[in-house]
Structures are given as structure tokens and as C-alpha cells.
Amino acid sequence: MKKVDVAILGGGLAGNLLARQLRREVPGASVMVIEQSHERGWKVGESTVEIAAHYLGVKLGLSTYLYDQHLPKNGLRFFFDTDRRDATLTQMSEVGTDRPPPTPSFQLDRARIEQDLLRMNTEDGVDVRVGAPARNLDLDARTFALEGETIGARWIVDGTGRASTIARMRDLRLPMEAVHPIASVWGRYEGVRDFDDVPDRAWRARSRYVARSLSTNHFMYPGYWIWFIPLGRGVTSVGIVGEKHVFKRGSRTPEGFLSLVREHGAPAAMMEGARPLDLEGFTQLAYATKRFFHGGERWALLGDAGAFHDPFYSPGSDFISLECDFTTDLIRRELAGEDVTDRARTYDAFMQFRYDATLLLYKDLYPCFGCYDLMRVKLNFDLGCYYNLWLDPIVKGEHLDEKFLMSELARGPETLAALEHFSKLFQRAREHLVATGAYYEKNLGEYNVGVDCLRHWLEEVGTPRKRRQIRERTEEVFNYGRREALKLLGEDDGKTLRLDELVPA
Ligand SMILES: Cc1cc2nc3c(=O)[nH]c(=O)nc-3n(C[C@H](O)[C@H](O)[C@H](O)COP(=O)(O)OP(=O)(O)OC[C@H]3O[C@@H](n4cnc5c(N)ncnc54)[C@H](O)[C@@H]3O)c2cc1C
């Protein structure tokens, strides 16, 4: 029987990134990647945000490669339409950056990066097997069959995507359809119009001539959104994500998808003359897992093999980065003789906490998505929280410090209560805006750069900061969210509150 230290089932993005990280950080470990398919087709998961971009560029040393073979990204950008869905692009209100982002991120061609990572991993000494599935996994014996050969592994890592080999075997999957029922259809197109190819000089000047085409562009509607992501080499990814009623019979066919897009003036204009390359869809996006890591049984779940919530804000690859970091650390320690049972439990609890916190950004909030005035507040608020609470500790590597994690987990219920509170506040603001007929009032002609909460302290992110400093920033962001939402409700009391007053017990 062939034996390896780590067998990674699935050579998609997650499996390949873990293999690369292991070669760099645990060079003594023997690593095998098993990928069943020779074909590397397009996949969703194209837009990265700061945590994933930091992981890819800094931790995995892929910066030059990413600039060379993929596209730099100009942040997230959001456009808002009329209730008749007939505004032109330049009439629409917009939230999006007017400068190249301070923290780089990328638009990935998934087929290309997976193919390249398989090659790089092979060159780095990973035993890469492509073309046959891992079968007959026995998690107790930690063996599986590969083309008639039995492979034994000290660690088994599941990167098999939605096939979710271990989750299904161990009954770990938690359905989320009742909690967050969101679906999606998407495809790749050639010949999509360029966001910057617009003769309106004032509109170009509004974002200081920053290339909007490099952003992840969202057209926002009540209950759903339409994305445009440039992949380079003339290909654009276009998708619709939304509540299930948005999708009709046939929406998952090229004609059905296009006819859905054509119900919206500006997205339809972007697609005029575009040629379809592929089309995919899922009727239910979110699912959770009872467990991500098991130190005693020496297994871990990465990426889609574990859990998924929602692609708004592109958190998928952020989660992959965290899971790879935790898995690498567990493997490194365990191979050095440490009992990692408890540490794996802590990492697991943190991933569950991150899952719950992220889900609160989306759950029950899709009806807000079509309103510029409300989403302006939510987008700025969420970005402030992301930089202050999630990105900052990860770029500093604090998430691998057990003491840090324990204190984050101790504060977890408070954080979740705060996010829940703001979610309810935004939902109440939406109800008010609908009731007063003001939901679409600001959807034309407005512009917001999206950094209202960050402007004066962006430079702090990633530097040593005291807990007090972080709390002060949280207080600022929460006060912003409260004040702006109350203004929309006509209830602004002009008060600035302390953190402990901001979230009712
Ligand atoms: C609509 C939508 C939009 C999204 N947009 C974004 C985004 O913009 N940004 C972002 O970061 N994330 C996004 N995501 C999430 C992202 O798609 C996932 O996080 C990511 O693709 C997961 O990668 P993975 O490697 O876990 O799985 P996969 O890419 O599915 O890879 C799994 C691999 O395992 C192989 N495999 C399966 N079974 C076996 C077996 N038995 N043996 C061997 N090999 C096997 C498969 O062939 C496959 O190659 C989006 C998701 C959705 C649904």
C-alpha cells in the first residue's frame, strides 16, 4: 500500500491551495492531490476579496503570477435601477471606488488558475494524480482506492467540492434552505460591453476615470442581483443570484437566462451581441456543516466540501484561505508529535462562528438590495466591519493564536447579537422606505465611494493595534450604521452612543 502524510481529495481551488501551502510550510510532509477530471472548465469563485487576495499573494507567493495571468480587481461596485428597471448605466446611482484599492484583489479565471496550480504543485513535489476519482474512502482506516491501488494517508483532506465526500459519509451536512433560500444561474460570455466604453465624460469623471470594468459589478434589485466579472481574454462572467421566485422555468437555459437579463435595461444593454460560452446554476446555494476539522480522526473539510452561504461580497475564497491556514497548522503540529484534538476543536468553533457571522450579512436582507439609500448604508457598514474585525487580525496572523481565538469566541455571542441587531434595523428601514414610497427615491444620479466608515483609519489595518483601538473603530462603524439607518427611518436623535449602548441587551 502506498502511504502519504496528506491525501487531498479534489484538485479544485481549495485542494490545490492547501497542497501549495503544505509544500511551503510543512516541506517534510508528503502530499498527494487526487483530481478526478482532466478537464478544467470555468467555475464560479472568480472574484476575490481582501482576505483571500492576501492569502494568495502574500502567504502563497502568487502575486506576480496573479498580475501576470489574471486581472487586478477594482473593488466591488453596485448600480441601482428604477422600479421599472429601465435606467441606463449612467443614470443609475452607484456605490464603488474612485481609486485603485489600497489592498489588492483579483478576478480569477478559475480554469486557468486550477490548471496552473496543478502544474506548480507537481513541479514542487506534490504527487498529483489527475483523471480518476478517489473511491471507497475508509475514514477509520484512512485509506481509499485510486485506480485499483490502495492509498493510506495520515491525514485525509476533503476538497471534493459539492460532492462533499466526508460530509456525506459522516452525516455532517446541515441544509440551509429554510434559513437562506437563495439560488443562482450564471454563464460566461464573449463580447460583453465594456463598462468604461461610455461617452458620458461626467460619468467617467465621477469615479475619477477609475476602470469600472475591473470591478465586480453588481446590478441591484429587490430580492436579487446581477453580477458582471471580467475574466480577461475577452471573457466575462455574468450571473443572477436571488430569491427563488426570481427564477422561472427555463431560466437555466441560455435563452431563459438571457431573457431574464433582458428584463433589465442596463444589464441587457451590456449583453447586446454577447456570445454565450457556458451556463450553470444551483437551485439552493447555502448549506452548513456540523464540523470542519477533526483532530483525533485527522481529517479536514475545505471549500465547498464543507459549507457555503452566499456569493454576495465573494466570501468563498476567504473561507478557503482560513480553512487552508487552519488545516496546515493542524497538520504541521500533528506531524511534529502534538495532540491537536483540542486545537482542532477551537479552529472548528471559530469557523462555525465565522459562518454564522457571515450568514447574518445576507439572511432576510435580499429585499433591501434594490434600494440605493439603504444599501449605501449597509455596504459602508459591512465594509467597515470587514476591515476592522475580520481582515485586520488575519493579515497579522492572529487567527492562528489560540488565545486570540478563545477571546474572539468568548465575544462571539455579543458580535452575533450586534450583527443581528443591525440586520433587523436595516430590515425595518426597508419596510419604512417601501411604506412611504421612498424605496427607489435615490436610485438615480447618486454616487458614494463606499468607504464612509474607513476613510480616516484605513492606514491602521494590518498594523499592531490595541483592543481598545479596535473597539473604538467598531463603535464608530456601529454609530455610522445606527445614525444613517435612523435617518432613513426619520428617527435620527443626533446621539453618538458607546459600544455597550449601541446593541440592546
Ligand atoms: C453562484 C456562486 C458564485 C460564487 N462566486 C464567488 C466569488 O465571486 N468569489 C469567491 O471567492 N467564491 C465564490 N463562490 C464560491 C466558490 O465557487 C467556491 O468557494 C469554490 O469554487 C470552491 O472550490 P472547491 O475547490 O472547494 O470546489 P471545486 O472547485 O468544486 O473543486 C472540487 C474538485 O474536486 C473534484 N472531485 C470531486 N470528487 C472527487 C473524487 N472523489 N476524487 C477526486 N476528485 C474529486 C472535482 O472534479 C473538482 O475539481 C461562488 C459560489 C457560487 C455558487
The ligand as a MOL file (V3000), in Angstrom:
LIG
                    3D

  0  0  0     0  0            999 V3000
M  V30 BEGIN CTAB
M  V30 COUNTS 53 58 0 0 0
M  V30 BEGIN ATOM
M  V30 1 C -23.1490 31.4340 -7.7170 0
M  V30 2 C -21.8380 31.3970 -6.9890 0
M  V30 3 C -20.9530 32.4530 -7.1220 0
M  V30 4 C -19.7350 32.4350 -6.4400 0
M  V30 5 N -18.8840 33.4980 -6.5540 0
M  V30 6 C -17.7470 33.5160 -5.8370 0
M  V30 7 C -16.8350 34.6010 -5.9390 0
M  V30 8 O -17.0470 35.5460 -6.6980 0
M  V30 9 N -15.7150 34.5580 -5.1890 0
M  V30 10 C -15.4350 33.5130 -4.3490 0
M  V30 11 O -14.4200 33.5410 -3.6700 0
M  V30 12 N -16.2570 32.4530 -4.2720 0
M  V30 13 C -17.3970 32.4350 -4.9790 0
M  V30 14 N -18.1970 31.3430 -4.9110 0
M  V30 15 C -17.7670 30.1980 -4.1040 0
M  V30 16 C -16.7690 29.3690 -4.8740 0
M  V30 17 O -17.3760 28.9290 -6.0580 0
M  V30 18 C -16.3070 28.1930 -4.0450 0
M  V30 19 O -15.8400 28.6600 -2.8040 0
M  V30 20 C -15.1900 27.4300 -4.7200 0
M  V30 21 O -15.4700 27.1700 -6.0550 0
M  V30 22 C -14.9810 26.1220 -4.0180 0
M  V30 23 O -13.8580 25.4770 -4.5800 0
M  V30 24 P -13.5260 23.9950 -4.1670 0
M  V30 25 O -12.1360 23.7510 -4.5860 0
M  V30 26 O -13.9290 23.7510 -2.7710 0
M  V30 27 O -14.5380 23.0860 -5.0300 0
M  V30 28 P -14.4730 22.7430 -6.5810 0
M  V30 29 O -13.9560 23.8740 -7.3530 0
M  V30 30 O -15.8330 22.2230 -6.9180 0
M  V30 31 O -13.4200 21.5690 -6.6810 0
M  V30 32 C -13.7020 20.2710 -6.2720 0
M  V30 33 C -12.8730 19.3240 -7.1330 0
M  V30 34 O -12.9590 18.0170 -6.6020 0
M  V30 35 C -13.0200 17.0780 -7.6740 0
M  V30 36 N -13.6020 15.8380 -7.1390 0
M  V30 37 C -14.8710 15.6310 -6.7000 0
M  V30 38 N -14.9870 14.3710 -6.2260 0
M  V30 39 C -13.7790 13.7750 -6.3700 0
M  V30 40 C -13.2510 12.4990 -6.0270 0
M  V30 41 N -13.9930 11.5440 -5.4480 0
M  V30 42 N -11.9590 12.2430 -6.3090 0
M  V30 43 C -11.1660 13.1680 -6.8850 0
M  V30 44 N -11.6070 14.4000 -7.2230 0
M  V30 45 C -12.8830 14.7080 -6.9480 0
M  V30 46 C -13.8620 17.8040 -8.7190 0
M  V30 47 O -13.6000 17.2850 -10.0040 0
M  V30 48 C -13.3840 19.2440 -8.5560 0
M  V30 49 O -12.3270 19.5750 -9.4370 0
M  V30 50 C -19.4080 31.3330 -5.6080 0
M  V30 51 C -20.2940 30.2530 -5.4920 0
M  V30 52 C -21.4970 30.2780 -6.1670 0
M  V30 53 C -22.4260 29.1150 -6.0220 0
M  V30 END ATOM
M  V30 BEGIN BOND
M  V30 1 1 1 2
M  V30 2 1 2 3
M  V30 3 2 2 52
M  V30 4 2 3 4
M  V30 5 1 4 5
M  V30 6 1 4 50
M  V30 7 2 5 6
M  V30 8 1 6 7
M  V30 9 1 6 13
M  V30 10 2 7 8
M  V30 11 1 7 9
M  V30 12 1 9 10
M  V30 13 2 10 11
M  V30 14 1 10 12
M  V30 15 2 12 13
M  V30 16 1 13 14
M  V30 17 1 14 15
M  V30 18 1 14 50
M  V30 19 1 15 16
M  V30 20 1 16 17
M  V30 21 1 16 18
M  V30 22 1 18 19
M  V30 23 1 18 20
M  V30 24 1 20 21
M  V30 25 1 20 22
M  V30 26 1 22 23
M  V30 27 1 23 24
M  V30 28 2 24 25
M  V30 29 1 24 26
M  V30 30 1 24 27
M  V30 31 1 27 28
M  V30 32 2 28 29
M  V30 33 1 28 30
M  V30 34 1 28 31
M  V30 35 1 31 32
M  V30 36 1 32 33
M  V30 37 1 33 34
M  V30 38 1 33 48
M  V30 39 1 34 35
M  V30 40 1 35 36
M  V30 41 1 35 46
M  V30 42 1 36 37
M  V30 43 1 36 45
M  V30 44 2 37 38
M  V30 45 1 38 39
M  V30 46 1 39 40
M  V30 47 2 39 45
M  V30 48 1 40 41
M  V30 49 2 40 42
M  V30 50 1 42 43
M  V30 51 2 43 44
M  V30 52 1 44 45
M  V30 53 1 46 47
M  V30 54 1 46 48
M  V30 55 1 48 49
M  V30 56 2 50 51
M  V30 57 1 51 52
M  V30 58 1 52 53
M  V30 END BOND
M  V30 END CTAB
M  END
